[in-house]
């Protein structure tokens, strides 16, 4: 099995893969337009920041698994991967602490104006009176959009600073919020209205595109703090700029709409940069997070090699479209299932899912098939007469 790693990955992970007997190539300089020409005969592709386009997926003739060394998969063309039957897996939860820590850092930096103070001091200016003005965070309300693992980790950190916490996400209920020890908000706008600080932790998806928009910012308090360490597409940048000017928001961003590739040198939107505290989409970039993600990449590849079923897959159908189950108990002999599948094909019945389990000793097995149509009685009767078939049950 050949593995192409198109971003930086821990040398320990590369060594572990090579110890497994895999052929590993690492090229951290690859970008969206150069990746298609390098895939060659790779079966597994590992990326972090590099975009995986339709052209890249189609160029990988042997490609069967794409691993995003991180949580989000918005940089991968899932539609093309789905169409070509290629697994896409990610590494959720491995960078939770790192992103939450950066979000908290941005919150504190915004309240105490640390970046501006640093810039003035480096320029030789001593402005103690100016930078001695800060509201402080103790007792103030932090609103979190997105109560997944990162949002929950930030809530714990904020409560440790004696902040009040409220939250919203699509799956959050009042009962879940109570268990987390936070206040429940029914809408994003309710979070904006209730909070002195807002931190965004939402995945990029059609339903979250520009979820944080002019209507949201209109609900925020004047002088409030706004932080985004999730995905740039979640925030309407034009609306954010307007709100910074009109409502004097203090803003910390790690992610941006249409942000440059990891290997680029120019940011582009210098107007936005001049209005905010900024970091360079490095929320997950701590040594701890990088090693944890690398270990998870190795685990995914190891399980995939052993079973053909990678963990953490994000693009398999959650619910089968099959309408009935056919259970075939059979002797573990060559060709038994081929005969069953031939009969189903002749009846124009498609197998949506299939799982075959061997019993201890290797003499017998049971195969469960989810079918897109119900076999008639004559077909079931015929399947029962096939050689080495023990029992056929339709449910």
N, C-alpha and C positions, 0 to 999 in steps of 0.2 A: 504494500500500500504506500502511495506517495502522498506526502502532505506538503502543501505550499503555505507558508506563513508570510502574509503580505504586510505585516506591521511588526513593530518591536514586540518581542515576547521573551520572558525570562529564559536565560541560557539553561537553567535547571530543567525547564519544561522541554526544551529542544533536546537536551541530553536524555531525558526520560523517554521521549518518543523514539529516539535512535536506539536506545537500549531495548525497546520493544521490537526492534528489527525493521522499523519503518524508514523509508527514504524521506528525509526532510530537507526542504529548501527554504531559506529565509531571505526575503528581500524587502526591507522596510522602506525602500524608496518608491515602491509601486504606488501608482495613483489610478483613478478610475479609467483613464484613457490608455494606460500602459498595461493594466492587469490582464486584459483579454489575450495579449500576445505572450504572456508568461505562464498561463495555466497549463498548457501542454497536456500531459497525461495524468495530472494530479487528480486524486479521488477526493481529497479533503482540502478545503480552503479555510484558513484562519485569518480573520481580519479584525481590526479594532476601529480605526478611523477611515480606512480605505473604503470607498464606495464600491459596491458590487452591482454593476449595471446589467441590463438584459444582455448586452453584447458579451460581457464577461462570462455570464452563466451559459450562454449558447456556445461560447468558444471552448468550454470545458467538456470535451466529449466523454471523459470518464468521471466527471464530477458527480458525486453523490451526497456530499455533506458540506455545508457551509457553517462555520462556527463564528459567531460574533463574540469576541473576547471582551464582553461587557454585557450590559442588560438590554439596551434598546436595539432594535433591528431595522430602524427606519432607513439606514444606509444600504440596505439590501433589497433588490427588486424581488419581492416575495411572489408577485404574480407570475413572473417567468420561472422562478424556482418551483412553484406549484405546478405549472404547466409541464415542466420537464421531470417532475417527480423527484426533486432534490430536497433532502432534509435541510432545514435551517434550525440551528440550535443556538442558545445563548447561555450566559453565565450569570443568572440573576442572583442578587443578594451578596455577591462577593465584594462589591465596592460600596456597600451601604454606609459604613462608618466614614469612609473617605469623603463621600459627597455631602453627608450630613455635617461633617466637620467644616468643610469649605463654606457651606451655607451659613453656619454659625459664625464663621470668620467674617464673611461679608456683612452679616447683621451687625456685629460689633464694630467693624471698620466703618460702616455707614453712620452708626450712632456717634462714634468718637472722631470721625473724619480723619482717620489715620493716614490714608493715602495722600490727602491734600496736605496734611501737616508734614509728612515725610518729604513731599515735593518742595515745600517752602524751605524746610530746614536744609535740604541739599542745595538749594539755591542761595543759602546764606541768610535767610530771613528768620528772625525769632519772633513768633507771634503767639506768645503764651496766653494772652488775654483772649485772643480770637478762638484758639482751639481748646480753651478751658470751658467752653460752652457745649454742653451735651445734656440730653434729656435723661439718659440712663435707661436701662432695660428692666430692672427689677420691678415686678408688679404690673408691667405692661402686657398687652395681649399680642401673642403671635398667632397669625392665621396661616394655616397650611393647606394648600391646594394639592391633593393627592396624598392619601394616607396609606401608601404602600410601605415597604420596609424602610425606605429612606425617610419618608415623612414621619413615620413612627419613631425612628431613631432621633430625628431632630426634636420631636416633641419631648422625648426623655431628657435630652440635653437642655432644652429650654426650661423645663420644669425644675431642673437642677439649679437654674439661675433664678428661680422664684418668679418665672413668667407664667401668665395665664395662657392656655393654648386652646384654640378652636380649630376645627378642620372641616373640610368637605372633600369628598370624592364620590364617584358614581356608585360605588358599592358600600359606602359608609351609611350606617343606620344609627339612630339615637342609642340603641342598645350596644352596638360595637364601640361607639364613641365613649360611652360610659365606662366600658371595660378598659379602654385605653387611657382613661383619666383625662379626657379632653371634652370641650364643649362641641356640640353638634351644630353645623350650619347646613341648611337645606339647599343653598345655592352658592355658587362662587361669589356672587355679589354680596351675599350676606356675610361672607368671610371678609370681603373688602371693607364693608361698613363697620364691622365689629373690631377690626384689628389696628394696632399701632405699627405692626410689622407683618408683611405678607411674604411667604416663601413658597415658591412653586416647585412641585415635584410630580409632574405629569409626563406620561409618555407621549411621543408624537403620534398622532392618529388623525384621521379625517374629522372625528368628533371633537378633538382638542385644538385643531388649527385655529389660531387667533381667539381661543377661548377667553384669554385675558385681553380685553379690547377697551375701547373708549368708555363703554357703559360700565365696565369693571372699574376703571381708573376714576370715573366720576364719583363712585361710591367710597373711594379711599379718603382717609383723613388728610388734610393739608399737613405737609411736613412728615408724612409717614415714610416708612422704609419699605422698599420693594426689592426682593432678591429672586433671581431665577438661575438655578443650577441644573435644570432638567433638559429642555429642548427649546431652541430659539423660536421654532415655528408656533409654539403655544402662545407667544406674545405678539401683539400687533405693534411693531416698532414705531410706526408713525404716531400711534396713539400714546405710546409710552413717552416719546419725545415731547409731545404736547403737554402731557401731564406733569413731566418734570419741570417744565417752564411755568405752567399755570398753577400747579398745586405744590411746587417746591418739594417734590418727592426726593428722597435720598435712595439711590439705586445702586445695587451691586449685581453684575451680570457675569456669568461664566459661559453662557451660550448665546447665540445670535442667529437671527434669520439670515439664511444664505451665507453662513460663515465660510471662511476660506478652508482649503484642505490643510491637513496637519503639516504638510511640507511647504506651504505657501509662506511668503514673507510680508505681504501687504494685507492689512485688515480692510481698508477701503472706507468704511464709514467713520471718518475721523470726527464728524459732528457728533455722533452718538458717543464715541469714546471720550470726548471732552466733557460729557455730561454725567458720567457714571464712574463708579469704582469697578475695575475690570480685572478679570482673569481670562486665561486663554483656553477655555474648555478643558480644564485639567482636574475636574472634580474627582475623577476616579484615579488620578495619577499620583498615588502614594506607593511606596515600596510594599507596604502591607497589602494593599488592594491588588497591585500588579502580581504579586506572588500567589495570592488567593485565586485570582482569575486564571493564571497560568496553570495552577494545579487542577482547576476545574476543566480547562481545555484538555488536559491530559486524560482526565477521568472520562470525559465525553468520548474521546477517540478510542480509549481502551474498551469501553463498553460497546461502542459501535463495531469495533473490530471483532469482538467476541460474539455479539448477538445479532448484529445487523440493525439494532434498534438503539439509536442514540438517545440519551436522556435530554431533558430540557428542550425538546422540539417545539417550535412555535407555529408550524404551518401544517400540521396534520388536522384533519377534520375532527372537530370536537365530538360530534355526534354522527354516527353512521347513518347513511341514507337507505340502508337496507330495511326491508319491510318484514322479514322473517328470518329465523335461524334454523339451519339444518345441521344436526349433530350426527356425525358418522363415526361409530366405533368400529375399529378395523384392526386386523393383524398388521404388524409393522413389516410390510413387504413392499418391494419395489413395484411401482405402477398402480397401486390401489387408488391413490388420490387422483392420479392422471385419468383413470377411468371415470371417476365421479365427475371431474371437471369436464371431460368430453361430453358426458350426458347432459350436463347443465348448459354447455355451449350449444349443443344441438337443439336445446329447447329455448335458446336465446335468453337465458337467464344469466345475469352478471353477478360475480362474486364481489361484494363491496368490502368485506373483511374476512380474514381467514387465520385461524390459529390451530396448530397441531401440537398436541402434547403426548409424549411417550411415557408409558408407565414403567415402573421399576422392573428391570429384567429385560426390557426391550422387546417383549413378545407382542404387546398390544399398544394401541394408541387411540386417541379420540381427537377428531377434527371438528371444530365449530366454524361454520360458514354463515356470514350474513349476506342474504341474497336480495336483489332488487325486485324480485317477483316471487310469487308463491308457486312452487312446483305442484302440478296436479297429482292425483292419486296414482295414475299409471306410471308417472316418472319416479315417484317415491318407491313404488313397488319394484320397478326395474333396478333402482339403485340398491335395493336390498338383496337382489340376486347376483350382484357383481361378486367376482371371486375375491375372497379374503375380507369381505365386508361382514361384520358381526351384527351390527344393528344400525338402523337409520331412524332418527326421530325428528319430526318437523314441529316447530313450536312458533 
